[in-house]
Amino acid sequence: MTIFDLFSLPNQFRLEHYRKLYTFTRMLPLITKIKEYEDVAAKKQTEDRDKTTLTDEDVMEIEELLGIRRHRKPKPEQEIQKEIESELEEKSNKKPIES
């Protein structure tokens, strides 16, 4: 239906179509405002998420402190043996506390 067809309709139908057109034209500027609001809200949400989430480095550091090796490949046996030997050497090199 075109705008010219509205003039050929009876008055009651013409008025209803004018109301719909008026409502639509009043809502058009609001669409851009809604889009701007959505952009600002999405940006704020990503900023909030960045402040509260842990990075991969944070997760790896926490896992290292807790002794969890879930996200990394297991160490080879040779490397584990070297770590154990170095820890034992450190313990044996410590002088006992004299009382």
C-alpha positions in Angstrom: 0.0 0.0 0.0 1.4 3.4 -0.9 0.6 6.8 0.6 -1.6 7.6 -2.4 -3.8 4.6 -1.8 -4.7 6.0 1.7 -6.7 8.8 0.0 -8.9 6.3 -1.8 -9.8 4.5 1.4 -12.9 5.3 3.6 -12.3 7.7 6.5 -12.2 5.1 9.3 -9.5 3.0 7.5 -7.6 6.1 6.4 -7.5 7.3 10.0 -6.2 4.0 11.3 -3.4 3.9 8.7 -2.5 7.5 9.5 -2.1 6.5 13.2 0.1 3.7 12.3 2.3 5.9 10.0 2.4 8.6 12.7 3.5 6.0 15.3 6.1 4.6 13.0 7.6 8.0 12.2 7.7 8.8 16.0 9.5 5.6 16.7 12.2 5.9 14.0 14.4 8.4 15.9 14.2 6.2 19.0 15.8 3.3 17.1 19.1 5.2 16.9 18.9 6.1 20.6 18.3 2.5 21.5 21.3 1.4 19.3 23.6 4.0 21.0 22.4 2.8 24.4 23.1 -0.8 23.5 26.6 0.1 22.3 27.4 1.9 25.6 26.0 -0.9 27.6 27.9 -3.6 25.7 31.2 -1.6 26.1 30.6 -1.2 29.8 29.8 -4.9 30.2 33.1 -5.9 28.5 35.0 -3.5 30.7 33.4 -5.0 33.8 34.1 -8.5 32.6 37.8 -7.6 31.9 38.2 -6.5 35.5 36.7 -9.6 37.1 38.0 -12.4 35.0 41.3 -14.2 35.4 43.8 -14.3 32.6 45.6 -17.5 31.6 48.7 -16.4 33.4 46.7 -15.9 36.6 45.2 -19.3 36.3 48.6 -20.9 35.6 50.2 -19.1 38.6 47.4 -20.2 40.9 47.7 -23.8 39.7 51.5 -23.7 40.2 51.0 -22.5 43.8 48.4 -25.2 44.5 50.4 -27.9 42.7 47.8 -28.5 40.0 49.1 -29.2 36.4 45.7 -29.5 34.7 46.2 -27.1 31.8 49.8 -28.0 30.9 51.5 -31.1 29.7 53.0 -33.3 32.5 56.7 -32.9 33.1 59.0 -35.7 31.8 60.3 -38.1 34.4 63.8 -36.8 34.1 62.7 -33.3 34.9 60.8 -34.5 38.0 63.8 -36.4 39.2 66.0 -33.3 38.8 63.5 -31.2 40.8 63.4 -33.8 43.6 67.2 -34.1 43.7 67.6 -30.3 43.8 65.1 -30.1 46.7 66.9 -32.8 48.6 70.3 -31.0 48.1 68.8 -27.8 49.4 67.5 -29.6 52.5 70.8 -31.3 53.2 72.7 -28.1 52.7 70.7 -26.3 55.3 72.5 -26.0 58.6 70.5 -27.3 61.6 69.4 -24.7 64.1 71.6 -24.9 67.2 70.0 -24.3 70.5 
